[in-house]
Amino acid sequence: MPICSDKELRVAIATGRIAAVTLDTSIFEQKKFRFTGPAIGALSALKPKPQSFVLSGTIAREVVGRHGEAMREASQALLTAAKRTVGLYNVRDPAPAYVRDLVTGGLSPADAAQQQFDAFIAEMDCEVIDDAALVETQTIYSAYFNKEPPFGSGKKKSEFPDALALFALEGHARDLGDDKGILVISDDSDWKAFCEASEFLYYTKALEPGLDLVAEAPQAVRHAVVDWLKDQVGRAAVHSALSGRVEMVDFSADAFATHGAVEAFAWEGMLKGIQWADEPDIDILAIEMIDDETLQVVISLSLVLDISVPVELSFSVYDSIDRDMVGMGGRTVDADHEAAGNATLTLLLYDLGTATQEVEIEETELNLNDTEVELGELSIFEPGDYEP
């Protein structure tokens, strides 16, 4: 399907030509596999709508596998940190494995990933399609040897899972009949190329704008949220909510020493400010009526944050006599860092359209595009904090 504008996609949704929505693995990875987080959780808004939520069986297996691998790495890092902490404090209890098991519940990464994914599929009423039953092997090989999407120049066997998933989704859409199609949300250029050549697959790049298309938010709700974000009360509430999220971001630091070498370790950041646009750029992902006076609204907000990140520096120089690096001490500097990204906010909107209208933040999720702090060239003897 030729790549459509947002307006064209809205028409296709409103007229029923888009009958289902699907995601590829890249979207789950972007959201760090937070199946119950505000962004991915907003898919539940599809349940009362004509559009269903479907996943390729290949993508389902890939998501579980990559989530399990991420869990394994995190679990090992937690165990290593617990061992180091116990050793430094010179204590016997708690045992490092006990600390790890408190977090993991004793589940293996593979079992935990499968358990979370199964719960997500059940909660979202998601249909996982049987790819192999919908695609003949010859179809994939033909695309491979003809260098058709998702294969292309230089693309090899690594694209076979994507090909199976895409051909299966196309077959599933074809079986829906009545010229219906599927909206594919993916940040993969090969998926985009395949959708562009398909008769049944529509394409959009990001989760939040895609769900905004389906949500069909009433203008009164959109205006209420935008007005709140323009007001100092709303901006202060967002700043407060995001401050805690910024502290949880893993920053890294990069620096070069004018003499010798320097190691840089970034600590947790502190939110200094938000660069607010005159017109906040929001997507409304989901709306749910909680009671007669309360709406739950999930939004995605594009923003730029000003963050202060403490960076611990450790300098060393090469001793030609001992033929080894010799420590020269260090210092901690506060580096100013500007990071673009988006926040997913779950809002409670009370008494819409009345004099007592009020907005409250219920939950927050933050994704930053750039978490590496660039310090540039530093001198061992340079005093004071770093200023870019």
N, C-alpha and C positions, 0 to 999 in steps of 0.2 A: 504494500500500500504506500503510495507516495507520502513523504513526511508531511503531516498536516500541521496547520497552525492551531493554537489553542482554541480559536473560534470554531474552526472546522471540527476539532475533536469534541467540543461541547455540543455541536449539532448532531454528530454521530452518536453521542451518548443519549441526548434527548430524544432522538428518533428511534433508539433501540438497535442501531446498527452495531454498536459495541455492546456485546452481551456478557463479557467477562474481563477480568483484570488479572494479570500475572506479573511476577517479578523474576529477575534472574539473580544469581548468587552475588553479584557485585553490590546490589542494594542491601542485602543482609549484612555483607561485610562492612559497608559504609556505616551501618547502624550498630556495628559491633555485636550482632546477633542478640540484641535486646528485644526478645520476642514480646515482652510485656511492657516495653517502653512506649512513650506517647506516639512516636513516629510509626513504627510497625504496628503497634496496637490500634492505630487509627483505621486499619483495614477492617476492623469490626463494623465500621460504618456501612460497609457493603451489604451486610446481612439483610437489612430490610429493603434494599434496592433491587432493581431488576438485574443489575450486573452481579455475577457471581465471582468468587475468588478461586482461581485454579493455579496449580503448580505442575510443572513437568516432573515426572518421577526422577529423572536424571538430576534435575536441580535440587530436588528434595534430598537425595542421597549426598550430593555435593555439599549442601548447606550443613547437614549433620556431620559430615566428615571434617569440614573446615572448622566448624564450631568446636568439635571434639579436640582437634589439634590445638586450637587456641586455648581451650581449657587445660590441656595437658601442659602447655608451655607456662601458663599462669600458675598452675598447681606446683610445678617444679620450681618456679621462681619463689613462690610462697614458702615452700619447704626449705629452699636455700637460705632465704632471709630469716626464717625461724631458727635454723641451725646457727647462723651467725649471731643472732640476737642472744640465744641461750648461751652460746660460748662467751660472748663479750660480758654478759652479766654473771657468768660463772655459776649457773644454777642447773639443777637436774630436771626440775619440773617447770612448766609442762614440756613433755617430749615434743620435738618438732613435728613428728607425724601426727600427734594429737591436735596440734594447732591447725595443720592442713585439713585434717578430717572434720574439724569443727566447721570449716567453710564448705567443704565438698560433701559433707554428710556421708562420707565413706564410699560414695559412688565413684566408679571409674569415669574418666573424661568421656569415653564413648557412650557409656550408659546414661550419664547425666545429659549429654547433648541430645541423645535420642529421646529421653524422657521429656525434656523441655520442648523439643520440636513436635512431638506427638500431642502434647497439651496445647500447643499453639495451633496446630491443624484442627484439633477438635473445637477449640474456642472460636476460631474464625470460620467454621463450616467450610473449610477449604477442600476442594476436590483435587487429589493427586492423581494425575492421569498415568496410564500404563503406556510409556513411550514405545516399548518394543512391539506392542500390539498394534500400534498405529503407523509404524514406519517400516518399510522394507529396506533391507540392507543395500540393495542396488541403488536406492534413491540417494543414500549418503555417499556411496562410492562414486556415483555419477557426478554429484556436486564437487567431490574432492578432486577428481581428475580433470574436471572442467574449470576448476578454480573459481567456483561460484560461492557466494556468501553462505555460511560464515567462513568458508575457506577462501584464500586469496593468495597473492604472490608471497611465497615464503611460509605460508601457513601449513603446518604438518599435522601429525596425529593428535596433538593437544587439542585441536578443534573438534574432534569427533564427538565428545560429549555434548558440546554446544549444538552441533549439527543435529544430533538425535533429539535434543530438547526442542529445538526450533521447528524441525519437521513434524514432531509430534504435536506441538501446539497448533501448527498450521492445519494438521489433519483433524484435530479436535474442533477447531473453529469451523472447518469445512462441514463437519458432521452436525454442527448446530443448525445449518440450513438457513434459508431466507436471507442470504447475503449478510449474515451476521459475522462479526469479527471479534478479536481479542485485543485489548489494549496492553501492550508490552512495556513495562517500565524497566529500563536497563541503562547502565552507564557504559556499555560495551559497544564500541564502534562496529564490530562485526555483527552484533545483534541488530544494530540500526540498519546496516546494509541489507541484511536478510529481510527485515520488515519492509524496507522500501521496495524490495522486489516481490513481496508477497501480495496476494489478493485478499488475504484475510487477517493480517496482523498490522495493527496500528502501533505507532511508536511514540514514546515520550521518555525523556532522559532521566528525570529525577522523581523520587517517590512523592515529595510534598506537592509539587505542581500537578502531578498526576491525580492524586487524591482530591486536590482542590477542584479539578475538573468534574469529578464525580459527585462531590459533596453538594454542589448547587446551593451554596449558602445564601440565605435571604440577605438582601442588601442592608436591612436594618441591623442584622448581626454584624456584618462586615463593618458598617459605619461605627457601631458601638465599640468594637475592638480597636479600630484605627484611632478613633477619638481618644480612647483611654491611653493608647500608646503615645499620643501627642501630648498628653497631660503629664505634669510633673509627678502626680501621684502614681500613675501607671508606670512611668519610667523609673521611679524610685523602687517600685515593687519588682520590676524586672531586674534592676541592678542588684537588689538584695538576693533574689532567687539565683541569679547567675554567679554571684560571688562564691557560693558554696561549690558550684559546679566547676568553676575555674580552678579551685584548690585541688580538685581531683584529677586534673589534666596532667599527663606525664610530659613535661617539657624536657628538651635536650638543649645543649649549648655547644657552640663551635667557636674556637678561638685560635689565634696564632701568636706565638711569642716572638718578640723582636730578637731575643737571644735565647738559646736553649729550647726548652719545650714547656708546654703548659697543658694541664688536664683541667677540663671544665665540667662541673657537675651542677645541674639545675635542680633547685628545690621547688616546692609548690608555689604557684603564682598567686598574685593578688590582683583582683580586678580594680583598676583605677577609674575607668570610665567607659562609656559606650558612645560611639560616634553615630548619633541619631540622624536619620535622613528626614527631610521635611515631610515626606510622605512615606511612612513605614511600608516596607516591602513584605507583605504577608501572603501566605497561602492558608486557606481554611481546609483542614483535613477531615474533620468530622464534627457533627453536631448531634447532641442527644438531649432529649427532654428528661430532666431528673424528676421534677415535680412541676406543679402549676406555676411556680415563680422562678424556677432555676433551669438554666441551660448549661450543659457542659460543652465547651467548644475547644477543639484541639487545633492549634495554629502552628505554622512554621514561620519563623521570623528571620530574615537575612540581616546580618549586622556585622559591624567591625568593632572589636574590643581593644581597649588600651590596657595592657597588663604589665605589672611589675614582677619580674622573675629574679629572685636571689640566685646568684651563681657563685659557687665556691671554686676558687682557682688555686691550683697547686703547680708551682714552677720548679723546674729542674734544669741543670746544665751538665754537660758532659765533662767528666774528669779524665783527662788524657793519661794521667799517671795510673789511676786505678782502673781505667777503661770501663767506666760505669757512669750512670747518671746519678748526680748528687742533688738531693732536695734543697731548694732555696726558700722554702716557706711558701706562704700564699696569703690570700685575702678573699673576702666575700664582697661582691659588688651587686648592686641592684640594677638590672638591665631593663630598659623600657622595650616592650615588644608589642607590635600591632598585629592582630590576628583576625582574619575574616572567617566567617562560618555561618552556621544557622542554629537557632534555638527552637526546640519544639516545646511549646507551652500548653498545658492542659488548664483551661480557664473555667471558672464558674461564673456565669453571668446571671445576676439576680435582677428581677423586676425590669426586664427589657422595655425601653421606651417610656419609662415613668420617671418622675422626679427623684425617686429613691434608687435608680439604677446603680448597680455596683458590680465591680469585677474583682475577682480574687484568683490568685494563682494556686492551683492544686498540685501540679507536678511539672518538673522541668527536665529537659534533656539538652545537652550541648555538644555540637560537633564543630571542631575548629579545623581549618584547612592547613594551617602552618603552626607547628608546635616546636620548631627549632629556633633558638635564640642565637642570632649572629652577633658576636662581639668584635669581630675583626682582629686587628693586630694590637697586642698588649705588651707592655714593658714590665719586667720584673719589678722595676723601681718606681712604677707609676702609682702614685697615691690616689685615694678617693674612688668614688664610684665611676663606673663606665657610663658615658653619655654618647649615644650614637650621633 
